[in-house]
Amino acid sequence: MLRFIFCLLLTTSAYANDTTARSFESFLADIRTQAISQGISTATLDQAFHGLTPNPKVIKFDQSQAEFSQNFWRYLGSRVSPYRLKNGKKLLQEHQDTFQHNYQKYGVPPHIIVAFWGLETNYGNNTGNLSLVRSLATLSFDERRSAFFTEQLLTLLKLIDDNKIPADAQGSWAGAMGNVQFMPTNVAAYGIDADGDGKIGLWDNKADIFASAANFLQKIGWHRGERWGREVTIPQTFDYQLANLSTKKTVNEWQALGVRTATNENLPSSTMKASLVLPMGYNGPAFLAYRNFHAILRWNHSILYALSVGHLSDRLAGTRALFAKPTTEPSLSRDDIKFIQTSLNQLGFDTGEPDGISGPKTRGATRQYQRANSLPIDGYVGYQLLQQLQTP
């Protein structure tokens, strides 16, 4: 759920000294003042802050996020696994009445909800085991993201004070909780008490879990009766510059440009807008992404994550594996991407401050480099680009 990638620079040793301890106590006192002004009881705050210390483990987890170290095929293979397919289909049947009720109310198909559930926590098996209060206090204490995480911390404390979630709730290092990994502000804004027990049971209450996920997707732009996208093929003469999320054309316009279905048949006649996505550049698979794909991206900003949700949902609905054949390509580490960013900057193609994350600015600089060197302009930040930049 909306896993923001934060460049946290806190160190374990910093937490060990008395100065930091005193500073953290002062920080908690300030949070207490803000919380009381928002109507949160002192009893809740006393319980939440008793013996509270920063948790340096958040640094380690921040350093190793799969969205930025695996290529498409490795990422997809580890997420659309036989286990997730087998168990996802079983859970679709087991909870079909609840899913159908939610579909009628929110317009989000059951296989979409199950795909998110599978990717977020492996169907509830990995919801996180870190104290949410401690994790969010640690992140709020860091000045670089203080405003965002302070809002999350205060919202969490309000949810606890209102008995919506338990005081000892556990979750991810970044403060996401439950089967679908909602941040506290998402719980407050979109969480649903489907069974009317006064709580938002995102850990063990399937009615609340599925309704909250469906409600959130509806609110962030899911359109009833529309698919997320489809696998396609493109001609060898295709203008790869068109392959980006900011370029939107109708399906009919993509057809005129030579885009076909995965089986090389004509696309269905449609004026629906779509973008072309090439997750491994011009040599890899291709997808038309419709507006529901952008709703998935609002849940999690990773293109690889969004494609995995889409494909897993398709497989759960009974479609076959992708037609494109997997290729082997070494994955890039963050240091590799930093090298690419630094090299492009030195060559006059602005990626911004090198951070090891292949975002829109890095892809844009890659396209400029490719154009200047008469290469296919697909913006793909991959192993081939790394090799090109390493060559004197």
ZALUMDREN-170148 format. One record per residue (C-alpha): residue number from 1; residue in one letter; x, y, z. Coordinates in steps of 0.2 Angstrom, whole numbers. Each point is the difference from the previous one (the first is absolute). Layout:
N
n|res|X|Y|Z
NUM|A|X|Y|Z
...
***
This chain:
392
n|res|X|Y|Z
1|M|0|0|0
2|L|7|17|-6
3|R|18|-6|5
4|F|9|17|-1
5|I|19|-3|-2
6|F|9|11|13
7|C|18|4|0
8|L|3|-2|19
9|L|17|5|6
10|L|-2|-4|18
11|T|14|-11|8
12|T|-1|-13|13
13|S|15|9|10
14|A|-10|16|0
15|Y|-14|-8|11
16|A|13|-6|12
17|N|6|16|8
18|D|-8|10|13
19|T|-3|16|-10
20|T|-10|-10|-13
21|A|-10|-8|14
22|R|-4|17|8
23|S|-4|7|-17
24|F|-13|-14|-3
25|E|-8|3|17
26|S|-2|18|-5
27|F|-7|-5|-17
28|L|-13|-11|9
29|A|-5|14|11
30|D|-3|11|-15
31|I|-11|-15|-8
32|R|-9|-1|16
33|T|-5|18|0
34|Q|-6|-1|-18
35|A|-10|-16|4
36|I|-8|7|15
37|S|-5|16|-11
38|Q|-9|-13|-12
39|G|-10|-8|14
40|I|11|-15|3
41|S|-1|-6|18
42|T|15|1|12
43|A|-4|-18|4
44|T|3|-6|-17
45|L|16|11|-2
46|D|7|-7|17
47|Q|-3|-18|-6
48|A|7|4|-18
49|F|16|9|6
50|H|4|-10|15
51|G|19|-5|-1
52|L|-1|4|-19
53|T|17|1|-9
54|P|5|2|-18
55|N|1|-15|-11
56|P|16|-1|-11
57|K|-7|-15|-9
58|V|-9|12|-12
59|I|16|4|-8
60|K|4|-18|-5
61|F|-17|-2|-8
62|D|1|17|-9
63|Q|16|-6|-8
64|S|-7|-16|-9
65|Q|-16|3|-9
66|A|-3|-12|-14
67|E|-9|13|-12
68|F|17|8|-3
69|S|11|-15|-1
70|Q|-9|-13|-11
71|N|-3|0|-19
72|F|-18|-3|-6
73|W|2|-19|-3
74|R|8|-3|17
75|Y|-13|11|9
76|L|-15|-8|-9
77|G|7|-18|3
78|S|2|2|18
79|R|-18|8|2
80|V|-11|-9|-12
81|S|6|-17|7
82|P|-9|-17|0
83|Y|-3|2|19
84|R|-9|17|-3
85|L|-10|-7|-14
86|K|-5|-16|9
87|N|-5|9|16
88|G|-7|15|-8
89|K|-13|-11|-10
90|K|-4|-9|16
91|L|-3|16|9
92|L|-11|7|-14
93|Q|-11|-15|2
94|E|0|0|19
95|H|-5|18|1
96|Q|-10|2|-16
97|D|-16|6|9
98|T|9|15|9
99|F|10|4|-16
100|Q|-16|0|-11
101|H|-9|11|13
102|N|15|12|-1
103|Y|0|0|-19
104|Q|-18|5|0
105|K|3|14|12
106|Y|18|7|-6
107|G|2|-7|-18
108|V|17|-8|3
109|P|1|-18|-6
110|P|4|-14|13
111|H|16|-6|-10
112|I|7|18|1
113|I|-3|1|19
114|V|8|-17|2
115|A|15|5|-10
116|F|3|15|11
117|W|-2|-11|15
118|G|13|-13|-7
119|L|13|13|-4
120|E|-2|10|15
121|T|1|-13|14
122|N|0|-17|-9
123|Y|-19|-2|5
124|G|3|6|18
125|N|16|-10|4
126|N|12|15|0
127|T|-9|15|8
128|G|16|6|10
129|N|6|-3|17
130|L|6|17|5
131|S|-9|12|12
132|L|-9|13|-10
133|V|1|13|13
134|R|19|-3|2
135|S|3|0|-19
136|L|-10|15|-4
137|A|8|10|15
138|T|17|-5|-6
139|L|-4|6|-18
140|S|-8|16|7
141|F|15|4|10
142|D|11|1|-16
143|E|-1|18|-6
144|R|0|-5|-18
145|R|-17|-8|0
146|S|-6|7|16
147|A|-16|9|-7
148|F|-7|-16|-9
149|F|4|-12|14
150|T|-6|11|14
151|E|-17|1|-9
152|Q|0|-19|-1
153|L|5|-2|18
154|L|-13|12|7
155|T|-13|-9|-11
156|L|5|-16|7
157|L|-1|6|18
158|K|-18|7|-4
159|L|-5|-17|-7
160|I|6|-9|15
161|D|-8|13|11
162|D|-17|-3|-9
163|N|2|-19|2
164|K|1|-2|-18
165|I|16|-10|0
166|P|9|-8|15
167|A|13|10|10
168|D|14|-14|-3
169|A|-4|-1|-19
170|Q|15|-6|-10
171|G|4|3|-18
172|S|14|4|-12
173|W|15|11|3
174|A|-8|14|-9
175|G|-16|0|10
176|A|-11|-10|-12
177|M|-12|-12|8
178|G|-11|-15|-2
179|N|-4|-12|-14
180|V|0|14|-14
181|Q|14|11|9
182|F|-10|16|2
183|M|9|15|7
184|P|-9|8|15
185|T|-7|15|-10
186|N|-7|-13|-13
187|V|-8|-10|15
188|A|-8|16|6
189|A|-6|6|-17
190|Y|-4|-17|-9
191|G|-1|-13|13
192|I|-17|-9|1
193|D|-8|-7|16
194|A|-10|-12|-11
195|D|-7|-11|14
196|G|-5|15|11
197|D|10|-6|16
198|G|8|18|2
199|K|17|-5|-6
200|I|10|-1|-16
201|G|7|-17|0
202|L|13|-1|-13
203|W|9|-14|8
204|D|-13|-14|2
205|N|-17|7|-6
206|K|-2|-5|-18
207|A|-16|10|-2
208|D|9|16|6
209|I|16|-4|-10
210|F|-9|-3|-17
211|A|-12|14|2
212|S|14|12|5
213|A|11|-5|-15
214|A|-15|2|-12
215|N|-5|17|7
216|F|18|6|-2
217|L|1|-5|-18
218|Q|-16|7|-4
219|K|4|17|8
220|I|17|1|-9
221|G|-7|-3|-17
222|W|-5|-18|-4
223|H|-13|0|-14
224|R|-13|-14|1
225|G|-1|-12|-15
226|E|17|5|-7
227|R|16|-10|-1
228|W|17|6|7
229|G|9|-3|-17
230|R|6|-14|-12
231|E|16|-8|-7
232|V|3|6|-17
233|T|13|-1|-14
234|I|8|14|-9
235|P|8|1|-17
236|Q|19|1|-2
237|T|-1|17|-8
238|F|-10|7|15
239|D|4|17|7
240|Y|5|-5|17
241|Q|0|18|6
242|L|-19|-3|1
243|A|2|-13|14
244|N|-3|10|16
245|L|-14|3|12
246|S|-2|18|-5
247|T|-4|-4|-18
248|K|-19|-5|-1
249|K|-8|-5|-16
250|T|-16|-10|-4
251|V|1|-18|-4
252|N|-5|4|-18
253|E|15|12|-1
254|W|12|-14|7
255|Q|-8|-12|-13
256|A|5|12|-14
257|L|17|1|7
258|G|2|-18|-2
259|V|-3|-6|18
260|R|-9|-17|0
261|T|-6|-13|13
262|A|12|-12|8
263|T|-5|-12|-14
264|N|3|13|-13
265|E|-18|2|-4
266|N|-9|17|-2
267|L|-4|9|16
268|P|-19|2|4
269|S|-7|16|-7
270|S|0|13|14
271|T|2|18|4
272|M|6|-4|18
273|K|16|9|4
274|A|16|-10|3
275|S|19|1|3
276|L|13|-11|-7
277|V|11|-8|14
278|L|17|-9|-5
279|P|6|-6|17
280|M|16|-7|-7
281|G|3|12|-15
282|Y|-3|-4|-18
283|N|6|-18|2
284|G|-12|-5|13
285|P|-19|-2|2
286|A|-12|14|-4
287|F|-16|5|8
288|L|-14|12|-3
289|A|-5|8|17
290|Y|-17|7|2
291|R|-7|12|13
292|N|-2|-14|13
293|F|19|-3|-1
294|H|2|18|6
295|A|-11|-4|15
296|I|11|-15|4
297|L|15|13|-1
298|R|-9|11|13
299|W|0|-15|12
300|N|19|-3|-3
301|H|10|11|-12
302|S|11|-14|-7
303|I|-3|-5|-18
304|L|6|-18|3
305|Y|-12|-1|15
306|A|-15|6|-10
307|L|4|-12|-15
308|S|2|-14|13
309|V|-17|4|8
310|G|-8|1|-18
311|H|8|-17|-6
312|L|-4|-9|17
313|S|-18|6|-1
314|D|-1|-6|-18
315|R|7|-17|4
316|L|-12|-2|15
317|A|-14|4|-12
318|G|5|-15|-11
319|T|11|8|-14
320|R|17|-8|-5
321|A|18|5|4
322|L|7|14|-10
323|F|4|-4|-19
324|A|17|10|1
325|K|14|-12|4
326|P|10|4|16
327|T|18|6|-3
328|T|15|0|12
329|E|8|16|4
330|P|10|5|16
331|S|-10|10|12
332|L|7|17|4
333|S|5|5|18
334|R|-3|18|7
335|D|19|3|-2
336|D|-2|-5|-19
337|I|-14|12|-2
338|K|10|14|9
339|F|14|-4|-12
340|I|-12|2|-15
341|Q|-7|16|8
342|T|17|8|3
343|S|6|-5|-17
344|L|-15|8|-9
345|N|2|16|10
346|Q|19|1|-5
347|L|-5|-2|-18
348|G|-13|14|1
349|F|-16|-10|3
350|D|-8|6|16
351|T|-6|-14|12
352|G|0|11|15
353|E|9|-5|16
354|P|6|-19|-2
355|D|-11|-10|12
356|G|0|-18|-7
357|I|-18|1|-5
358|S|-5|0|-18
359|G|-14|12|0
360|P|-8|11|-14
361|K|15|12|-1
362|T|13|-14|-2
363|R|-11|-8|-14
364|G|-1|17|-8
365|A|18|3|0
366|T|3|-17|-6
367|R|-11|4|-15
368|Q|10|15|-4
369|Y|16|-10|1
370|Q|-7|-13|-12
371|R|-6|13|-12
372|A|17|8|0
373|N|8|-16|-3
374|S|-12|-7|-14
375|L|-6|-14|12
376|P|-18|-6|2
377|I|-8|13|10
378|D|-10|-10|13
379|G|6|8|16
380|Y|4|-17|7
381|V|13|1|15
382|G|7|-18|-1
383|Y|16|-10|-2
384|Q|3|4|-18
385|L|0|19|5
386|L|12|-4|14
387|Q|12|-9|-12
388|Q|-1|15|-13
389|L|4|13|14
390|Q|14|-11|7
391|T|9|-2|-18
392|P|13|14|-2
***
